[in-house]
Amino acid sequence: MNTTATELTKKNRTVVDQHGQSYELTGRVGEGGQGVVCTTNYPNVLVKVARASTDERRASWADKIRSLMRQPLEGLPIAHPLALITQPQPGYVMELMDGLVPMADLMQTAADALMSDGGLAGYLQTGGLLRRLKILARLARVLAELHGRGLAYGDLSPANVFASKSLEYAEVWLIDADNIASQSRDGQQGVFTPDYGAPEILRGESGINTLTDSWSFAVLAYRFLTLAHPLKGDGVIEGEPEREESALRGELPWVDHPTDSSNALSVGLPREITLNVPLRTLFEQCFNAGMNSPGDRPSLSEWADAFEAATAHCDKCASCGSTFLYTSKHICPFCNHVQDKDHTILLQEYRYMPPGLLREGLTEDVPESLIRKECWTRTGKAVVLSMSAIDLKTLPLGTSLYADAISLCTIQLGNDGLWIEPTSSVRVALQRASDDKVVTVARKQRLKSESRSGTSFWLHLGTVEEEHVVWRFNW
């Protein structure tokens, strides 16, 4: 009689891999329809035991794992199979980085507090808004890299994503990699976690692919930030199970639909304090146009860009310590404390095109005033500068190579003023927005605190004769 995965893990048991190495199963990390993930007597080593109940299914599952072991997963934070478990039940061995907890635990802590007298304590205790944005930015970038290698993850859910336990970090690690696939699977083989499967999978119209990954990521991200499901409005939560099934199949509008409020939601955190405009736009794109048209969903690269840009747009409350999206009112939405506006500066990113380059190709005489106005193009990206230094780089914020881009300038806000220091051979210069005088910053220089009067400045990262990035701020 074959031992099942459930029977195997009810108490400490031993499994053996293809090389004869034995592992004692010491506890459960999680489980799903295909198997149980367990801790072992070796630090950072996990074992997944399959639920396959017949010889045919066990053989098929083992073949799938052998194929997965040949996929190009090197360098990605994914706990991929290292060895097959052969006795007494099929499975595989994987390694997991230390100091991680399931995202499901972080979400549950926040949700439990919100539903009790704890209010937002659980949300802040698990890192608040900024850390959530960083975790999601990192997760989106990992999935974008996986998609770039021609692979789809397949069963994305909070139970399969682990994040740093320490609030100082925002690393992520994916487990349960046996659903990774190089091509869309048959609709009958679609694997998903309840609440996170794309509508076309639930309808049996598609297997897993990069577009179903995008859907699952969007659901996970929305829940992680707002503590609410994007398809479960008040009527779904309070209604019959059939209504929930209908919503998850894509037959009802999403909860924040701009014109159809029939599935509106009154619980969860307000979207205006947890999502900025670019993020709200992507969620709308995914859950409205992309509901039943998968090709309209944002790619994971688009999600990564938006989340990385959002991390730079956060302020920290001097009263409650929580992080929040910057607004000109300087009010913390979590405790209503009015911040000292002198403790932050908003840097807005522009592209500068010299007038001479703009005139090239023009067939008519355009007024000089119009040319000068068209020199400046706002990118929509911004950085909130507080009492810590930041690097301004060669590439725009929210791009895949930004982290590795060369630093051109360091800027830091201190009690004695604003310090600007060039960090490369690229010319750095300051210009008052009210005139044409451009002053080169050749070494570390300071705009004094006592000179702060709300004057608008351009910080040029490049020569004025060439197209370059410019940051605008008030001092």
C-alpha positions as CSV (number, residue, x, y, z in Angstrom):
1,M,0.0,0.0,0.0
2,N,1.4,3.4,-1.0
3,T,2.0,6.1,1.6
4,T,0.3,9.3,0.9
5,A,1.8,12.8,1.4
6,T,-0.6,13.5,4.2
7,E,0.1,10.3,6.1
8,L,3.8,10.8,5.6
9,T,3.8,14.2,7.3
10,K,1.4,13.6,10.2
11,K,4.5,12.8,12.3
12,N,8.2,12.9,11.8
13,R,9.1,10.6,9.0
14,T,12.2,9.9,6.9
15,V,12.4,10.2,3.1
16,V,15.3,9.2,0.8
17,D,16.5,11.0,-2.4
18,Q,17.9,9.5,-5.6
19,H,21.4,9.6,-4.2
20,G,20.6,7.7,-1.1
21,Q,20.6,10.8,1.2
22,S,17.9,10.6,3.9
23,Y,15.9,13.5,5.3
24,E,13.8,13.7,8.4
25,L,10.6,15.7,7.9
26,T,10.2,17.9,11.0
27,G,7.2,20.2,10.1
28,R,5.0,21.7,7.4
29,V,5.7,24.9,5.6
30,G,2.6,24.7,3.4
31,E,0.5,22.5,1.2
32,G,-1.6,22.5,-1.9
33,G,-3.4,20.3,-4.3
34,Q,-0.1,18.7,-5.6
35,G,1.7,18.1,-2.4
36,V,3.1,19.1,1.0
37,V,6.2,21.3,1.6
38,C,8.1,20.3,4.8
39,T,11.1,21.4,6.8
40,T,13.8,18.9,7.5
41,N,16.6,18.1,10.0
42,Y,18.9,20.2,7.7
43,P,18.9,24.0,8.1
44,N,17.4,25.8,5.0
45,V,16.6,22.5,3.3
46,L,13.0,21.7,2.4
47,V,11.3,18.7,0.9
48,K,8.1,18.7,-1.1
49,V,6.2,15.4,-1.1
50,A,3.8,14.8,-3.9
51,R,0.2,13.8,-3.5
52,A,0.2,11.6,-6.6
53,S,-1.9,8.6,-5.8
54,T,-1.3,6.2,-8.7
55,D,1.8,4.7,-10.2
56,E,1.0,6.6,-13.5
57,R,0.7,9.9,-11.7
58,R,3.8,9.4,-9.7
59,A,5.8,8.6,-12.8
60,S,4.4,11.6,-14.6
61,W,5.2,13.9,-11.7
62,A,8.7,12.6,-11.4
63,D,9.3,13.2,-15.1
64,K,8.0,16.8,-14.8
65,I,10.5,17.4,-11.9
66,R,13.4,16.0,-13.9
67,S,12.5,18.3,-16.8
68,L,12.3,21.3,-14.4
69,M,15.8,20.5,-13.1
70,R,17.0,21.2,-16.6
71,Q,15.3,24.6,-16.9
72,P,17.4,27.8,-16.8
73,L,16.7,29.0,-13.2
74,E,20.2,29.8,-12.1
75,G,20.6,33.1,-10.3
76,L,16.9,33.5,-9.6
77,P,15.6,33.4,-6.0
78,I,13.5,30.3,-6.7
79,A,13.7,27.1,-4.5
80,H,14.1,24.8,-7.5
81,P,14.5,21.0,-7.3
82,L,18.0,19.8,-6.4
83,A,17.3,16.1,-6.1
84,L,14.4,13.7,-6.5
85,I,12.9,12.0,-3.5
86,T,12.3,8.4,-4.4
87,Q,11.2,6.7,-1.2
88,P,8.6,6.2,0.2
89,Q,6.7,8.8,-1.9
90,P,7.9,10.9,-4.9
91,G,9.1,14.4,-4.1
92,Y,12.1,16.7,-4.4
93,V,14.7,18.5,-2.3
94,M,15.1,22.3,-2.4
95,E,17.0,25.0,-0.5
96,L,15.5,28.1,1.0
97,M,17.4,31.2,2.1
98,D,17.4,31.8,5.9
99,G,15.4,34.5,7.6
100,L,12.2,34.4,5.5
101,V,8.5,34.1,6.3
102,P,5.6,33.4,3.9
103,M,3.8,36.4,2.6
104,A,0.6,34.7,3.7
105,D,1.7,35.2,7.3
106,L,2.3,38.9,6.8
107,M,-1.1,39.3,5.2
108,Q,-2.8,37.3,7.9
109,T,-1.2,39.4,10.7
110,A,-2.4,42.6,9.1
111,A,-5.9,41.3,8.2
112,D,-6.4,39.9,11.8
113,A,-5.5,43.2,13.4
114,L,-7.8,45.1,11.0
115,M,-10.8,42.8,11.8
116,S,-10.2,43.2,15.6
117,D,-9.4,46.1,17.9
118,G,-5.8,46.2,16.5
119,G,-6.8,48.4,13.5
120,L,-3.7,49.2,11.4
121,A,-1.2,47.8,14.0
122,G,-0.7,44.6,12.1
123,Y,-0.2,46.4,8.8
124,L,2.5,48.7,10.4
125,Q,4.0,45.8,12.4
126,T,4.7,43.9,9.2
127,G,6.5,46.8,7.6
128,G,3.9,49.3,6.5
129,L,3.4,50.6,3.0
130,L,7.0,51.2,1.8
131,R,8.2,47.7,2.7
132,R,5.2,46.2,0.9
133,L,6.0,48.3,-2.2
134,K,9.6,47.1,-2.1
135,I,8.6,43.4,-1.7
136,L,6.2,43.7,-4.6
137,A,8.8,45.5,-6.7
138,R,11.3,42.7,-6.1
139,L,8.8,40.0,-6.7
140,A,7.7,41.6,-10.0
141,R,11.3,41.9,-11.2
142,V,12.0,38.2,-10.4
143,L,8.9,37.1,-12.3
144,A,9.8,39.4,-15.2
145,E,13.2,37.8,-15.4
146,L,11.6,34.3,-15.3
147,H,9.3,35.3,-18.1
148,G,12.3,36.7,-20.0
149,R,13.7,33.1,-19.9
150,G,10.6,31.8,-21.6
151,L,9.1,30.3,-18.4
152,A,5.9,30.9,-16.4
153,Y,5.7,30.3,-12.7
154,G,2.2,28.9,-12.7
155,D,0.8,28.9,-9.1
156,L,1.6,32.3,-7.6
157,S,0.1,32.8,-4.2
158,P,1.1,34.3,-0.8
159,A,1.8,30.8,0.4
160,N,4.5,30.3,-2.3
161,V,6.2,33.6,-1.9
162,F,8.6,34.1,1.1
163,A,9.8,37.5,2.2
164,S,12.4,38.8,4.6
165,K,11.5,38.3,8.3
166,S,13.5,41.4,9.3
167,L,11.6,44.6,8.5
168,E,15.0,46.1,7.4
169,Y,15.0,44.0,4.2
170,A,12.6,43.2,1.3
171,E,14.1,40.1,-0.3
172,V,11.8,37.5,-1.8
173,W,12.1,33.8,-2.5
174,L,9.7,31.6,-4.4
175,I,9.0,28.0,-3.4
176,D,6.9,25.2,-4.9
177,A,8.5,25.5,-8.3
178,D,7.1,22.3,-9.8
179,N,4.4,24.2,-11.6
180,I,7.0,26.2,-13.7
181,A,6.3,25.6,-17.3
182,S,7.9,26.6,-20.6
183,Q,4.6,26.7,-22.5
184,S,0.9,27.1,-21.8
185,R,-0.6,23.9,-20.4
186,D,-3.8,22.2,-21.4
187,G,-6.9,23.8,-19.8
188,Q,-7.5,20.6,-17.9
189,Q,-4.1,20.9,-16.3
190,G,-4.4,24.4,-15.1
191,V,-3.0,24.6,-11.5
192,F,-3.9,27.5,-9.3
193,T,-4.5,28.5,-5.7
194,P,-8.1,29.5,-4.9
195,D,-8.7,33.2,-5.2
196,Y,-5.5,33.7,-7.4
197,G,-6.3,31.7,-10.5
198,A,-6.9,33.7,-13.7
199,P,-10.6,33.6,-15.0
200,E,-9.7,31.7,-18.1
201,I,-8.1,28.9,-16.0
202,L,-11.2,28.7,-13.9
203,R,-13.3,28.5,-17.0
204,G,-11.1,25.7,-18.3
205,E,-10.1,27.8,-21.4
206,S,-6.4,28.0,-20.7
207,G,-3.4,26.5,-19.0
208,I,-0.8,28.5,-17.1
209,N,1.3,31.1,-19.0
210,T,2.9,34.5,-18.4
211,L,-0.5,36.2,-18.8
212,T,-2.0,34.1,-16.0
213,D,1.0,34.9,-13.9
214,S,0.3,38.6,-14.4
215,W,-3.2,38.1,-13.2
216,S,-2.1,36.2,-10.1
217,F,0.5,38.8,-9.3
218,A,-2.0,41.6,-9.6
219,V,-4.4,39.8,-7.2
220,L,-1.6,39.2,-4.7
221,A,-0.3,42.7,-4.9
222,Y,-3.8,44.3,-4.5
223,R,-4.5,42.1,-1.4
224,F,-1.1,42.7,0.1
225,L,-1.5,46.5,-0.2
226,T,-5.2,47.0,0.5
227,L,-6.1,43.8,2.5
228,A,-9.0,43.2,0.1
229,H,-9.7,40.9,-2.9
230,P,-10.1,42.8,-6.2
231,L,-13.1,40.7,-7.3
232,K,-14.9,40.2,-4.0
233,G,-17.2,43.2,-3.4
234,D,-19.7,43.5,-0.6
235,G,-22.4,41.5,-2.5
236,V,-19.9,38.6,-3.1
237,I,-18.7,38.5,0.5
238,E,-22.2,38.4,1.9
239,G,-23.8,36.4,-0.9
240,E,-24.0,32.7,-1.9
241,P,-21.0,30.7,-2.9
242,E,-22.2,30.7,-6.5
243,R,-21.8,34.4,-6.6
244,E,-18.2,34.2,-5.5
245,E,-17.5,31.5,-8.2
246,S,-19.1,33.8,-10.8
247,A,-16.9,36.7,-9.7
248,L,-13.7,34.6,-9.8
249,R,-14.6,33.4,-13.3
250,G,-14.6,37.1,-14.5
251,E,-18.4,37.4,-14.7
252,L,-18.7,40.4,-12.4
253,P,-16.9,43.8,-12.5
254,W,-13.9,44.3,-10.3
255,V,-14.5,46.2,-7.0
256,D,-13.0,49.5,-8.2
257,H,-14.6,49.6,-11.6
258,P,-14.9,53.2,-12.7
259,T,-18.5,53.1,-14.0
260,D,-20.1,49.9,-12.7
261,S,-20.5,49.8,-8.9
262,S,-22.6,46.6,-8.7
263,N,-19.6,44.8,-7.1
264,A,-18.3,47.7,-5.0
265,L,-16.4,47.0,-1.8
266,S,-16.6,49.0,1.4
267,V,-13.9,47.2,3.5
268,G,-10.1,47.1,3.3
269,L,-7.7,50.0,3.3
270,P,-8.6,53.1,1.2
271,R,-7.0,52.8,-2.2
272,E,-6.1,56.5,-2.2
273,I,-3.6,55.9,0.6
274,T,-2.2,52.6,-0.5
275,L,-2.0,53.0,-4.3
276,N,-0.6,55.9,-6.3
277,V,-2.0,56.9,-9.8
278,P,0.4,54.7,-11.9
279,L,-0.5,51.6,-9.7
280,R,-4.2,52.3,-9.8
281,T,-3.9,52.6,-13.6
282,L,-2.2,49.2,-13.9
283,F,-4.8,47.5,-11.6
284,E,-7.6,49.0,-13.7
285,Q,-5.9,47.7,-16.8
286,C,-5.6,44.2,-15.4
287,F,-8.9,43.8,-13.7
288,N,-11.1,45.7,-16.2
289,A,-9.8,45.4,-19.8
290,G,-7.6,42.4,-18.9
291,M,-10.4,40.5,-17.1
292,N,-11.4,38.6,-20.1
293,S,-8.8,39.8,-22.6
294,P,-5.5,38.4,-21.1
295,G,-3.4,40.2,-23.7
296,D,-4.4,43.6,-22.2
297,R,-2.9,42.8,-18.8
298,P,0.3,44.6,-17.8
299,S,3.5,42.6,-18.1
300,L,5.5,41.9,-15.0
301,S,8.1,44.3,-16.3
302,E,5.5,47.1,-16.2
303,W,4.5,46.1,-12.7
304,A,8.2,46.1,-11.6
305,D,8.8,49.5,-13.1
306,A,5.7,51.0,-11.4
307,F,6.4,49.5,-8.0
308,E,10.1,50.5,-8.1
309,A,9.1,54.1,-8.9
310,A,6.5,54.0,-6.1
311,T,9.1,53.1,-3.5
312,A,10.9,56.4,-4.2
313,H,7.7,58.4,-3.6
314,C,7.2,57.5,0.0
315,D,7.5,59.7,3.1
316,K,7.9,58.7,6.8
317,C,5.7,60.0,9.5
318,A,7.6,61.7,12.3
319,S,4.8,60.8,14.8
320,C,3.7,57.2,14.2
321,G,6.7,56.1,12.2
322,S,4.6,54.7,9.3
323,T,5.5,55.3,5.7
324,F,3.0,56.8,3.2
325,L,2.7,58.1,-0.3
326,Y,3.9,61.7,-0.4
327,T,1.4,64.5,-0.9
328,S,1.8,68.3,-0.9
329,K,-0.3,68.5,2.3
330,H,2.4,66.6,4.3
331,I,-0.3,64.7,6.3
332,C,0.2,61.1,7.4
333,P,-3.0,59.2,6.4
334,F,-2.4,56.7,9.2
335,C,-2.4,59.1,12.1
336,N,-3.3,62.5,10.6
337,H,0.0,64.1,11.9
338,V,1.1,67.1,9.9
339,Q,4.7,66.7,9.0
340,D,7.3,69.4,9.0
341,K,7.5,70.3,5.3
342,D,11.1,71.4,5.7
343,H,12.1,67.8,6.4
344,T,11.3,66.6,2.9
345,I,11.9,67.7,-0.7
346,L,10.1,66.4,-3.8
347,L,12.4,65.9,-6.8
348,Q,10.5,65.7,-10.1
349,E,12.2,64.1,-13.1
350,Y,12.3,65.8,-16.5
351,R,14.0,65.3,-19.8
352,Y,15.7,68.4,-21.2
353,M,16.1,68.9,-24.9
354,P,18.3,71.9,-26.0
355,P,16.5,74.5,-28.2
356,G,18.9,73.9,-31.0
357,L,18.0,70.3,-31.2
358,L,14.3,71.0,-31.0
359,R,14.5,73.4,-34.0
360,E,16.2,70.7,-36.2
361,G,13.6,69.4,-38.6
362,L,11.1,72.2,-38.1
363,T,9.9,73.6,-41.4
364,E,8.3,76.8,-40.1
365,D,9.5,79.6,-37.8
366,V,8.4,78.6,-34.3
367,P,8.4,81.4,-31.7
368,E,11.4,81.3,-29.3
369,S,9.0,81.3,-26.3
370,L,7.3,78.1,-27.5
371,I,10.6,76.4,-28.2
372,R,11.9,77.2,-24.7
373,K,8.6,75.8,-23.2
374,E,9.0,72.6,-25.1
375,C,12.5,72.0,-23.8
376,W,11.2,70.5,-20.6
377,T,9.3,67.2,-20.6
378,R,8.1,65.8,-17.4
379,T,8.5,62.0,-17.1
380,G,6.0,61.5,-14.3
381,K,8.7,60.0,-12.0
382,A,9.6,61.6,-8.7
383,V,11.7,61.0,-5.6
384,V,11.0,62.1,-2.0
385,L,14.2,63.2,-0.4
386,S,14.3,63.1,3.4
387,M,17.2,63.0,5.9
388,S,19.1,60.3,4.0
389,A,21.3,60.6,0.9
390,I,20.1,59.3,-2.5
391,D,21.9,58.7,-5.8
392,L,20.7,60.2,-9.0
393,K,21.7,57.9,-11.9
394,T,22.1,57.7,-15.7
395,L,18.9,55.8,-16.1
396,P,15.3,56.8,-15.2
397,L,13.7,55.5,-12.1
398,G,11.6,52.4,-12.5
399,T,13.6,50.7,-15.2
400,S,15.1,47.2,-15.0
401,L,18.7,48.3,-15.0
402,Y,18.3,51.3,-12.7
403,A,19.9,49.5,-9.7
404,D,23.1,48.9,-11.6
405,A,23.2,52.2,-13.4
406,I,26.1,54.6,-12.7
407,S,25.5,57.3,-10.1
408,L,26.0,60.8,-11.4
409,C,25.2,62.8,-8.3
410,T,24.5,62.4,-4.6
411,I,22.0,64.7,-3.0
412,Q,21.3,64.9,0.8
413,L,19.0,67.0,2.9
414,G,20.5,67.9,6.3
415,N,19.7,70.2,9.1
416,D,22.2,72.7,7.7
417,G,20.9,72.6,4.1
418,L,20.8,70.7,0.9
419,W,24.1,69.0,-0.1
420,I,24.8,68.2,-3.8
421,E,27.9,66.2,-4.8
422,P,28.9,65.1,-8.3
423,T,30.0,61.4,-8.4
424,S,31.1,61.0,-12.0
425,S,32.7,63.0,-14.9
426,V,29.2,64.0,-16.2
427,R,28.6,67.7,-15.7
428,V,26.2,68.6,-12.8
429,A,24.8,72.1,-12.8
430,L,22.1,74.2,-11.0
431,Q,19.8,76.6,-12.6
432,R,17.0,78.8,-11.1
433,A,13.8,78.1,-13.0
434,S,13.2,81.9,-13.3
435,D,16.4,82.6,-15.4
436,D,18.8,81.1,-17.8
437,K,21.9,81.2,-15.6
438,V,23.4,77.7,-15.2
439,V,26.1,77.2,-12.5
440,T,28.3,74.2,-12.6
441,V,28.6,72.1,-9.4
442,A,32.2,70.9,-9.6
443,R,32.5,69.6,-6.0
444,K,30.3,69.0,-3.0
445,Q,28.2,72.1,-2.4
446,R,25.4,73.3,-0.1
447,L,22.3,75.3,-0.5
448,K,22.0,76.8,3.0
449,S,19.0,76.3,5.2
450,E,18.6,80.0,5.8
451,S,18.3,80.6,2.1
452,R,15.3,78.3,1.7
453,S,12.4,80.3,0.4
454,G,10.5,78.1,-2.0
455,T,12.6,79.0,-5.1
456,S,12.3,76.5,-7.9
457,F,15.6,75.0,-9.2
458,W,16.6,72.7,-12.0
459,L,19.4,70.2,-11.3
460,H,21.0,69.3,-14.6
461,L,22.8,66.0,-15.0
462,G,24.5,66.7,-18.3
463,T,25.6,69.5,-20.5
464,V,23.0,72.0,-21.6
465,E,24.0,71.5,-25.2
466,E,22.8,67.8,-25.1
467,E,19.6,66.0,-24.1
468,H,19.8,64.9,-20.5
469,V,17.9,64.3,-17.2
470,V,16.9,67.2,-15.1
471,W,15.5,67.2,-11.6
472,R,13.2,70.0,-10.4
473,F,12.8,70.9,-6.8
474,N,11.9,73.9,-4.6
475,W,14.4,75.4,-2.1
